[in-house]
């Protein structure tokens, strides 16, 4: 209250907020503003447009459920990525004069890259709201095998605030953060504050986790973005990429800065997305995630063939859906991650034979 009357809160927004809090009006006003938002987001049209994840995010931001730092980080990554895509397209078509055929090829690849990016952003990575998890939970309730407490396999303690993961093939685990049962290979994301099936990592550039349901989309996004950057650099004309950088070194005007900046961004983006795509494919061929790479012991999910491992994540490899950001049919969670049988050498080591 003292800050309101002495002017300590200098900005108008701060003064208004302080006054409302002083008068006890802020809480009912926030409830009045949040309730219509929640009611609007519960309508079928909003659910169809945004999906369950989008509605929850909007309600959380409207009701103060999400931390401000997390929301700003997510929005910042999304805005930065869209800005890079937009600047590349504008420089290519507005400031430069590419040939017709290369321009068509660039727009085709660029469009698929942006499509893949947006699909990675809006697709549920494998949370408790996805259909596969819901079906898994419903079946366990019908069979009476659902666990309502931390009596299933838990993550081994690793110290204050840290837990060491371990393999748990065929077994459900209990998340102490979400306080719920979760399928095998599901891990908790501290950024999203939720569990994700086959979680790989949380990517701030897509404002989403990368998990079982959008890992293929993430791979496609990096592949097509790398190809779009390569075509952009090779087909840019009037000026081309090298001339744009050279003109910037002798002229620092706006018309010279923009093409040079876009060329530099294209080179950096091509290297980053190409590297991430190669690393993601390598881990998919080994049937392991970034989270699971720290687990000790043998990976029970790795199949004998790299193609089998890749097919488990991406679906049929001889399909147009392998290249385009389209969802493929997925099996039930009980059959999604078959456990590989140990080899003869591993059996011998397990029982002590063949040791030197």
C-alpha positions in Angstrom: 0.0 0.0 0.0 2.9 2.4 0.8 4.3 1.8 -2.7 1.0 2.9 -4.3 0.8 6.2 -2.5 4.5 7.1 -2.5 5.1 6.2 -6.1 7.6 3.4 -5.5 5.8 1.4 -8.1 6.7 3.5 -11.1 5.1 1.7 -14.0 1.4 2.2 -14.5 0.8 -1.6 -14.7 2.6 -2.0 -11.3 0.7 0.8 -9.7 -2.6 -0.6 -10.9 -1.8 -4.1 -9.7 -0.6 -2.8 -6.4 -3.8 -0.8 -5.9 -6.0 -3.8 -6.8 -4.1 -6.0 -4.3 -4.3 -3.3 -1.6 -8.1 -3.0 -2.1 -8.5 -6.8 -2.2 -9.9 -6.7 -5.7 -7.2 -8.5 -7.6 -8.2 -12.1 -6.7 -11.9 -11.8 -7.7 -10.9 -9.9 -10.8 -8.5 -12.6 -11.8 -11.1 -15.3 -11.2 -13.6 -13.3 -13.3 -11.2 -13.0 -16.1 -10.0 -16.6 -15.9 -13.3 -18.3 -15.6 -14.6 -17.2 -19.0 -11.3 -18.2 -20.5 -11.6 -21.7 -19.1 -15.2 -22.0 -20.2 -14.3 -20.9 -23.7 -11.4 -23.4 -23.9 -13.7 -26.2 -22.8 -15.9 -25.8 -25.9 -15.7 -28.4 -28.7 -14.5 -25.8 -31.2 -11.6 -24.7 -29.0 -10.7 -28.3 -28.3 -10.7 -29.1 -32.0 -8.6 -26.0 -32.8 -6.0 -26.1 -30.0 -6.2 -29.7 -28.8 -6.0 -30.8 -25.2 -2.4 -29.6 -24.7 -3.1 -26.1 -26.1 -6.2 -25.7 -23.9 -4.3 -26.7 -20.8 -1.5 -24.4 -21.6 -3.9 -21.4 -22.2 -5.7 -22.1 -19.0 -2.5 -22.4 -17.1 -1.2 -19.1 -18.4 -4.5 -17.4 -17.7 -4.8 -18.8 -14.2 -1.1 -18.4 -13.2 -0.5 -22.2 -13.2 2.6 -22.1 -15.3 5.8 -20.4 -14.1 6.5 -17.1 -15.9 10.1 -18.1 -16.7 8.9 -21.3 -18.4 6.2 -19.5 -20.4 8.7 -16.8 -21.5 11.3 -19.4 -22.5 8.8 -21.4 -24.5 7.4 -18.3 -26.3 10.9 -17.0 -26.9 12.1 -20.2 -28.6 9.0 -20.4 -30.8 9.2 -16.7 -31.8 13.0 -17.0 -32.5 12.5 -20.0 -34.7 9.6 -18.5 -36.6 11.6 -15.3 -37.1 14.5 -17.2 -38.6 12.2 -19.1 -41.0 10.4 -15.8 -42.0 13.6 -13.9 -42.5 15.0 -16.6 -44.8 11.9 -16.6 -46.9 11.6 -12.8 -47.1 15.2 -12.3 -48.1 15.0 -15.1 -50.7 11.9 -13.7 -52.4 12.0 -9.9 -51.7 15.6 -8.8 -51.6 17.0 -11.4 -54.0 16.0 -12.6 -57.4 16.3 -16.4 -57.6 15.5 -18.4 -60.7 12.0 -19.9 -61.1 12.8 -23.6 -60.9 15.1 -23.4 -57.9 12.6 -21.1 -56.2 9.9 -23.7 -56.6 12.2 -26.4 -55.2 13.0 -24.2 -52.2 9.4 -23.3 -51.5 8.4 -27.0 -51.6 11.2 -28.1 -49.2 10.7 -25.0 -47.0 7.0 -25.6 -46.7 7.5 -29.2 -45.6 10.1 -27.9 -43.0 7.7 -25.4 -41.5 4.9 -27.9 -41.6 7.1 -30.4 -39.7 8.0 -27.8 -37.2 4.4 -26.8 -36.5 3.4 -30.4 -36.2 6.2 -31.0 -33.7 5.0 -28.0 -31.7 1.3 -29.0 -31.5 1.6 -32.8 -31.3 1.2 -34.4 -27.9 4.6 -36.1 -27.3 3.0 -38.9 -25.2 1.5 -37.4 -22.1 -1.2 -38.8 -19.9 -3.8 -37.1 -22.2 -2.8 -38.9 -25.3 -5.1 -41.7 -26.6 -2.5 -44.5 -26.1 -1.9 -43.6 -22.4 -5.7 -43.2 -21.8 -6.3 -46.7 -23.3 -3.5 -48.1 -21.2 -4.9 -46.6 -18.0 -8.5 -47.8 -18.8 -7.4 -51.3 -19.4 -5.4 -51.5 -16.2 -8.5 -50.2 -14.3 -10.7 -52.8 -15.9 -8.2 -55.6 -15.0 -7.7 -54.2 -11.5 -3.9 -53.9 -11.9 -3.8 -50.2 -11.5 -1.5 -49.0 -8.6 -2.5 -45.9 -6.7 0.7 -45.5 -4.6 4.4 -45.7 -4.9 4.6 -49.5 -4.8 5.6 -50.2 -8.4 9.2 -49.8 -9.7 10.5 -46.4 -8.8 13.6 -44.5 -9.9 16.5 -45.2 -7.6 17.4 -42.2 -5.4 20.6 -40.4 -6.4 20.7 -37.7 -3.8 18.7 -34.7 -2.7 16.4 -33.6 -5.6 18.0 -36.1 -8.0 17.0 -39.6 -9.1 18.9 -42.1 -11.1 16.8 -43.9 -13.8 17.0 -47.5 -14.5 15.5 -50.0 -17.0 12.1 -51.4 -16.1 11.0 -53.6 -19.1 7.4 -54.6 -19.0 6.7 -52.8 -15.7 4.8 -49.7 -14.9 6.6 -47.1 -12.8 5.5 -44.5 -10.3 6.3 -40.8 -10.7 6.7 -39.1 -7.4 6.4 -35.6 -9.0 3.1 -36.3 -10.8 2.0 -38.8 -8.1 0.6 -41.2 -10.7 1.4 -44.5 -12.4 3.0 -44.3 -15.8 3.8 -46.8 -18.6 7.2 -48.2 -19.1 9.8 -45.9 -20.7 7.8 -42.9 -19.5 9.9 -40.2 -17.8 9.2 -36.9 -16.0 10.0 -33.6 -17.7 10.8 -30.9 -15.2 10.2 -28.1 -17.7 6.6 -29.3 -18.6 6.0 -30.8 -15.2 4.5 -33.9 -16.7 5.5 -37.4 -17.7 6.1 -38.3 -21.4 6.3 -41.8 -23.0 9.7 -42.5 -24.4 10.8 -39.0 -23.5 14.0 -37.9 -25.3 14.4 -34.3 -24.2 12.6 -31.0 -23.7 13.3 -28.7 -26.7 12.8 -25.0 -26.0 12.8 -24.2 -29.8 9.6 -26.2 -30.3 8.2 -25.3 -26.8 7.4 -29.0 -26.3 8.9 -32.3 -25.2 10.2 -34.7 -27.8 8.7 -38.1 -27.0 7.2 -41.2 -28.5 4.5 -39.4 -30.5 6.5 -36.6 -32.0 10.0 -37.9 -32.2 9.6 -38.8 -35.9 8.2 -35.3 -36.5 11.3 -33.8 -34.8 13.5 -35.9 -37.1 11.6 -34.7 -40.2 11.8 -31.1 -39.0 15.6 -31.2 -38.7 16.0 -33.1 -42.1 13.8 -30.7 -44.1 15.2 -27.6 -42.4 18.7 -28.7 -43.2 17.7 -29.4 -46.8 15.9 -26.0 -47.1 19.0 -24.2 -45.8 21.2 -26.0 -48.3 18.9 -25.1 -51.2 18.6 -21.5 -50.0 22.4 -21.1 -50.0 22.9 -22.8 -53.3 20.1 -21.2 -55.3 20.2 -17.6 -53.9 20.8 -15.1 -56.7 21.0 -11.4 -57.1 23.0 -11.5 -54.8 24.1 -15.0 -54.0 25.2 -16.0 -50.5 28.9 -15.2 -51.1 28.1 -11.9 -52.7 25.8 -11.0 -49.9 28.5 -11.5 -47.3 31.1 -9.7 -49.4 28.8 -6.7 -49.9 28.2 -6.5 -46.2 32.0 -6.3 -45.5 32.2 -3.1 -47.7 28.7 -1.7 -47.1 26.9 -1.7 -43.8 23.6 -0.4 -45.0 20.3 -2.2 -44.3 20.1 -3.7 -47.8 23.4 -5.3 -47.3 23.0 -6.4 -43.7 19.8 -8.4 -44.2 21.0 -10.8 -46.9 24.3 -11.3 -45.1 22.5 -12.0 -41.8 20.1 -14.4 -43.5 23.0 -16.2 -45.1 24.8 -16.6 -41.8 21.7 -17.8 -40.1 21.1 -20.4 -42.9 24.7 -21.7 -42.5 24.3 -22.0 -38.7 20.8 -23.5 -39.0 22.0 -26.0 -41.6 24.9 -27.3 -39.4 22.7 -27.5 -36.3 19.7 -29.2 -37.8 22.0 -31.6 -39.8 23.9 -32.6 -36.7 20.7 -33.1 -34.7 19.1 -35.2 -37.4 22.2 -37.5 -37.6 22.3 -37.9 -33.8 18.5 -38.5 -33.6 18.6 -41.2 -36.3 21.6 -42.9 -34.7 19.8 -43.1 -31.3 16.6 -44.3 -33.0 18.6 -47.1 -34.7 19.9 -48.0 -31.3 16.4 -47.8 -29.7 17.6 -45.4 -27.0 16.7 -41.9 -25.9 18.8 -39.1 -24.5 17.3 -39.8 -21.0 18.0 -43.6 -21.3 21.6 -43.1 -22.4 22.6 -42.6 -18.8 21.0 -45.9 -17.6 23.3 -48.6 -16.5 23.2 -52.2 -17.9 22.0 -53.7 -21.1 19.3 -51.9 -23.1 16.4 -54.5 -23.1 14.6 -52.8 -26.0 17.2 -52.8 -28.7 16.3 -55.1 -31.6 18.8 -57.1 -33.6 18.4 -54.9 -36.7 18.7 -51.1 -36.8 15.8 -51.0 -39.3 13.6 -52.8 -36.7 14.5 -50.2 -34.1 13.8 -47.3 -36.6 10.5 -48.9 -37.7 9.4 -49.1 -34.0 9.6 -45.3 -33.8 8.8 -44.1 -37.3 6.4 -46.8 -38.5 6.6 -48.4 -42.0 9.7 -47.1 -43.7 8.4 -47.7 -47.2 5.6 -45.2 -46.8 5.1 -41.5 -47.7 4.5 -40.9 -44.0 8.1 -41.5 -43.4 9.0 -38.3 -45.2 6.0 -36.2 -44.5 4.9 -35.0 -41.1 1.9 -37.4 -40.9 1.0 -39.6 -38.0 1.1 -43.4 -38.5 -0.8 -46.1 -36.7 0.7 -47.0 -33.4 0.2 -50.3 -31.4 -1.1 -50.4 -27.9 1.4 -49.5 -25.2 1.5 -53.2 -24.1 3.0 -54.1 -27.5 4.8 -50.8 -28.4 8.1 -51.7 -26.8 8.9 -55.4 -27.1 11.8 -56.7 -25.0 14.6 -58.2 -27.0 15.8 -61.6 -26.0 19.4 -61.7 -24.8 22.1 -63.2 -27.0 24.0 -66.4 -26.3 27.0 -64.4 -25.2 24.9 -62.4 -22.8 23.3 -65.5 -21.3 26.8 -67.0 -20.7 28.0 -63.9 -19.0 24.9 -63.8 -16.9 25.5 -67.3 -15.6 29.2 -66.9 -15.3 30.5 -69.0 -18.2 33.2 -67.8 -20.5 34.7 -65.5 -17.9 38.5 -65.2 -17.9 
